[in-house]
Amino acid sequence: MTVPTPRRTVPRPPVGRPAARGHVRRAGAAVALCLAAATAAAAPPAPATPTGCGELVRGQLCLRGPAGSAGAYTATYRRHGAPAPHGPRTTGGAPGPPGTRDEFSVRLGYQRRNDRITAFPGWFGTRRTVRGAAELSGRVEMRPDECIRGVMEHGAEVSVTTWSCG
């Protein structure tokens, strides 16, 4: 068996590098746009409540602060149908005036966690609701790798918010 002799061809001019690189850049950009669109389509819809809040049966518990760093944090509980803190009173489901049986005491605080441990709750204090709302603040020392969530205690019932991470 013999192997045929290779054919001699006329050498081609060198490939123009700038044009080839431009094509690669355009293709890379197109792929990146497709990936971004697919990621956005697959992402879950934005939550109805802001991050750091938890919907309870009769209200909402929120924790605001600089998640992932030390600073002032505020835990807020607001009963559904309660008026805005400084807004007009609403009718139909709004609690009665302060001092009625609709008002109760809540203990507000936070809980921290990282990859190794979930910390016990730290408490800002206890406050009686006024017009269906209570708010307490305090300073929390956090590391960048930690997450935080709000905690509320009312009698034997404990409620928490979603975790917020820095």
Disulfide bonds with the S-S distance in Angstrom:
Cys53-Cys62 2.01
Cys147-Cys165 1.91
